Amino acid sequence: MSQSKKDISETLYQYLAEDEDARVCKDIPEDACSEQPKAFMLHLWSLTLTKLGDSLVSARLILPWMLSVTGAPAFFISMLVPLRESLSLLPQLFVAQRMREHPLRKWFWVAGSIGQAIALFAIVAGLFWLHGDFTLTPLGFGWWVIGWLTFFSVSRGVCSVAMKDVTGKTISKTRRGRLSGLAATSAGFMTLATALLIIFAPDVEGSLGLFVLLLGGAGVLWLIAAWSFALLPEVPGATEGGGNAITEAVKSLSILWQDRQFGAFVATRALLVSSAFAIPYIVVLIQRESSGALIGLGSLMLASGAAGMLAGRFWGRWSDSASHHVMAAAAFMASVVMALTLLVSALEPSLLGHVAVGGALIFLAAVAHHGARVGRKTYLVDMATQENRAQYTAVSNTVIGGLLLLGMLLGILDEFAGTHAVLGLLVLVSFVAGVRALRLPAVE
C-alpha cells in the first residue's frame, strides 16, 4: 500500500473506530496490529456489501414475493427460511475442521462469497427461462430456486466460519462490535435507498425485471466483496486439530459440556432465535388488519433498512464494552415488542393495520433482532482464542442450525392453536434468553 493510501486508511479508521492512535491491539499479533487500519476498512467494505446483498435477497421477503409472482406452489415458500438459515449453519462444524488445516482462512470466505454470487446468477437465469425459448414451469422454477438456495446457504456457512476466524486475527477486541455495527448501519442506509426507489417506482412490485435487478445486483455485490476480502492482510493462524472431518466434528461437540462458559453461551444463543422467529408472525397479524399498503415489498424493506441504519452502530459500540448486556437488552426488547403486539391485537386489532402502529412494531422487532445478532457475534469472537475460534463458531452454529429446523414445529402450533399462541410462547422464550444473557460473564 502506498503511503498516501495508508494515511487515508488510518484516518478513516481512526474516525470510524474511534481509535486515536490506530493501535488498540489487545489479542492480535503485532504484525496484524500494524495492518489493523487497512484490515478494518476492508472488513467494513466487504461486510457492508454482503449485508446489503442479504437485504436484496431476503428469504423472509424477496424470495417469497418472487415465488408468489411467478406462480410457484406455496409449499416452496414455506421451505425458504428453514433451508436458508439451517443449511448455512449445519455444515459449519465439518468446514471448520478443514479450515484449520490452512494457515490463511480468508480464501475460504472469498470462495464462499463467489459461490453465493454464482447461486444468485443461476436463479436470475431461471427467471429468464420462465419466458424464454427453454420454458421453465412455475413448479420447475420452484425446485430451481430451492436447489440454488441450498448451494447459496452452504456457501454462506463457509463464509460465516471464515469471517469470525479472520476477524479474530486481524481486528482487536473493543473494535469488533463497532465493525459489525458500522456495517449494519451502512447497509441499512443503502437498503433504505433501495426501498424508497421501489416504493416510488410505479407498478414495480409485480415486475420480474425487479427481481432480476435485485438478485443480479446482489450477485455483483458478493463478487466485489470477494475481491475486497482477498486484499485483506491476514497473518497465518494455528493449523492444529484438522484430521477427519466427521470424527473431529463429533469430538468437537464435547466442548459444549466441557467448557461451561461456552455451553452457557450456546444455550443463551439458542433461546435468542426467538427474536428471528417472531418477526414473520408479527407480520401475519398486521397483514390481517391492513389493506396491504403497509406490507408492500418496498415498505417492508424500508422498515428493515431503517432498523439496521439506526440501531447498528448503537448496538455495535455497546457490544464492545458489554456484549452480554446487548444480548440481554435485545432479548427483553423482543419480548416487549411481541407482548405489545399481542396486547394491541387483543384490545384493538384494527390498530395493527395503521401504518404508524404496524410500522413501529416491525421496526422495533427488527431493531431487537439486530441487537441479538451483533451481541452474540461479538461475544463469541471475544470469548474465543485464535486457536479455538473457528471450532467454537462451528459448534455453536451447528447446534443452532439444528434448532432452526425444529423451529418449523412452530408452524404446527400455529395451525392448531393460532398465531397468538406462537407469539405467547416466544415472549416467554425471549424473556428467559434475556435473563440467561445477564448471567453470562463479561469477555471484553
Secondary structure in CASP SS format (residue, H / E / C, confidence):
PFRMAT SS
TARGET T0000
AUTHOR 0000-0000-0000
METHOD secondary structure of the structure
MODEL  1
M C 1.00
S C 1.00
Q H 1.00
S H 1.00
K H 1.00
K H 1.00
D H 1.00
I H 1.00
S H 1.00
E H 1.00
T H 1.00
L H 1.00
Y H 1.00
Q H 1.00
Y H 1.00
L H 1.00
A H 1.00
E C 1.00
D C 1.00
E C 1.00
D C 1.00
A C 1.00
R C 1.00
V C 1.00
C C 1.00
K C 1.00
D C 1.00
I C 1.00
P C 1.00
E H 1.00
D H 1.00
A H 1.00
C H 1.00
S H 1.00
E C 1.00
Q H 1.00
P H 1.00
K H 1.00
A H 1.00
F H 1.00
M H 1.00
L H 1.00
H H 1.00
L H 1.00
W H 1.00
S H 1.00
L H 1.00
T H 1.00
L H 1.00
T H 1.00
K H 1.00
L H 1.00
G H 1.00
D H 1.00
S H 1.00
L H 1.00
V C 1.00
S C 1.00
A C 1.00
R C 1.00
L C 1.00
I H 1.00
L H 1.00
P H 1.00
W H 1.00
M H 1.00
L H 1.00
S H 1.00
V H 1.00
T H 1.00
G C 1.00
A C 1.00
P C 1.00
A H 1.00
F H 1.00
F H 1.00
I H 1.00
S H 1.00
M H 1.00
L H 1.00
V H 1.00
P H 1.00
L H 1.00
R H 1.00
E H 1.00
S H 1.00
L C 1.00
S C 1.00
L C 1.00
L C 1.00
P C 1.00
Q H 1.00
L H 1.00
F H 1.00
V H 1.00
A H 1.00
Q H 1.00
R H 1.00
M H 1.00
R C 1.00
E C 1.00
H C 1.00
P C 1.00
L C 1.00
R C 1.00
K H 1.00
W H 1.00
F H 1.00
W H 1.00
V H 1.00
A H 1.00
G H 1.00
S H 1.00
I H 1.00
G H 1.00
Q H 1.00
A H 1.00
I H 1.00
A H 1.00
L H 1.00
F H 1.00
A H 1.00
I H 1.00
V H 1.00
A H 1.00
G H 1.00
L H 1.00
F H 1.00
W H 1.00
L C 1.00
H C 1.00
G C 1.00
D C 1.00
F C 1.00
T C 1.00
L C 1.00
T C 1.00
P H 1.00
L H 1.00
G H 1.00
F H 1.00
G H 1.00
W H 1.00
W H 1.00
V H 1.00
I H 1.00
G H 1.00
W H 1.00
L H 1.00
T H 1.00
F H 1.00
F H 1.00
S H 1.00
V H 1.00
S H 1.00
R H 1.00
G H 1.00
V H 1.00
C H 1.00
S H 1.00
V H 1.00
A H 1.00
M H 1.00
K H 1.00
D H 1.00
V H 1.00
T H 1.00
G H 1.00
K H 1.00
T H 1.00
I C 1.00
S C 1.00
K C 1.00
T C 1.00
R C 1.00
R H 1.00
G H 1.00
R H 1.00
L H 1.00
S H 1.00
G H 1.00
L H 1.00
A H 1.00
A H 1.00
T H 1.00
S H 1.00
A H 1.00
G H 1.00
F H 1.00
M H 1.00
T H 1.00
L H 1.00
A H 1.00
T H 1.00
A H 1.00
L H 1.00
L H 1.00
I H 1.00
I H 1.00
F H 1.00
A C 1.00
P C 1.00
D C 1.00
V C 1.00
E C 1.00
G C 1.00
S C 1.00
L H 1.00
G H 1.00
L H 1.00
F H 1.00
V H 1.00
L H 1.00
L H 1.00
L H 1.00
G H 1.00
G H 1.00
A H 1.00
G H 1.00
V H 1.00
L H 1.00
W H 1.00
L H 1.00
I H 1.00
A H 1.00
A H 1.00
W H 1.00
S H 1.00
F H 1.00
A H 1.00
L C 1.00
L C 1.00
P C 1.00
E C 1.00
V C 1.00
P C 1.00
G C 1.00
A C 1.00
T C 1.00
E C 1.00
G C 1.00
G C 1.00
G C 1.00
N C 1.00
A H 1.00
I H 1.00
T H 1.00
E H 1.00
A H 1.00
V H 1.00
K H 1.00
S H 1.00
L C 1.00
S C 1.00
I H 1.00
L H 1.00
W H 1.00
Q H 1.00
D C 1.00
R H 1.00
Q H 1.00
F H 1.00
G H 1.00
A H 1.00
F H 1.00
V H 1.00
A H 1.00
T H 1.00
R H 1.00
A H 1.00
L H 1.00
L H 1.00
V C 1.00
S H 1.00
S H 1.00
A H 1.00
F H 1.00
A H 1.00
I H 1.00
P H 1.00
Y H 1.00
I H 1.00
V H 1.00
V H 1.00
L H 1.00
I H 1.00
Q H 1.00
R H 1.00
E H 1.00
S C 1.00
S C 1.00
G C 1.00
A C 1.00
L C 1.00
I C 1.00
G C 1.00
L H 1.00
G H 1.00
S H 1.00
L H 1.00
M H 1.00
L H 1.00
A H 1.00
S H 1.00
G H 1.00
A H 1.00
A H 1.00
G H 1.00
M H 1.00
L H 1.00
A H 1.00
G H 1.00
R H 1.00
F H 1.00
W H 1.00
G H 1.00
R H 1.00
W H 1.00
S H 1.00
D H 1.00
S H 1.00
A H 1.00
S H 1.00
H H 1.00
H H 1.00
V H 1.00
M H 1.00
A H 1.00
A H 1.00
A H 1.00
A H 1.00
F H 1.00
M H 1.00
A H 1.00
S H 1.00
V H 1.00
V H 1.00
M H 1.00
A H 1.00
L H 1.00
T H 1.00
L H 1.00
L H 1.00
V H 1.00
S H 1.00
A H 1.00
L H 1.00
E C 1.00
P H 1.00
S H 1.00
L H 1.00
L H 1.00
G H 1.00
H C 1.00
V H 1.00
A H 1.00
V H 1.00
G H 1.00
G H 1.00
A H 1.00
L H 1.00
I H 1.00
F H 1.00
L H 1.00
A H 1.00
A H 1.00
V H 1.00
A H 1.00
H H 1.00
H H 1.00
G H 1.00
A H 1.00
R H 1.00
V H 1.00
G H 1.00
R H 1.00
K H 1.00
T H 1.00
Y H 1.00
L H 1.00
V H 1.00
D H 1.00
M H 1.00
A C 1.00
T C 1.00
Q C 1.00
E C 1.00
N C 1.00
R H 1.00
A H 1.00
Q H 1.00
Y H 1.00
T H 1.00
A H 1.00
V H 1.00
S H 1.00
N H 1.00
T H 1.00
V H 1.00
I H 1.00
G H 1.00
G H 1.00
L H 1.00
L H 1.00
L H 1.00
L H 1.00
G C 1.00
M C 1.00
L H 1.00
L H 1.00
G H 1.00
I H 1.00
L H 1.00
D H 1.00
E H 1.00
F H 1.00
A H 1.00
G C 1.00
T H 1.00
H H 1.00
A H 1.00
V H 1.00
L H 1.00
G H 1.00
L H 1.00
L H 1.00
V H 1.00
L H 1.00
V H 1.00
S H 1.00
F H 1.00
V H 1.00
A H 1.00
G H 1.00
V H 1.00
R H 1.00
A H 1.00
L H 1.00
R H 1.00
L C 1.00
P C 1.00
A C 1.00
V C 1.00
E C 1.00
END
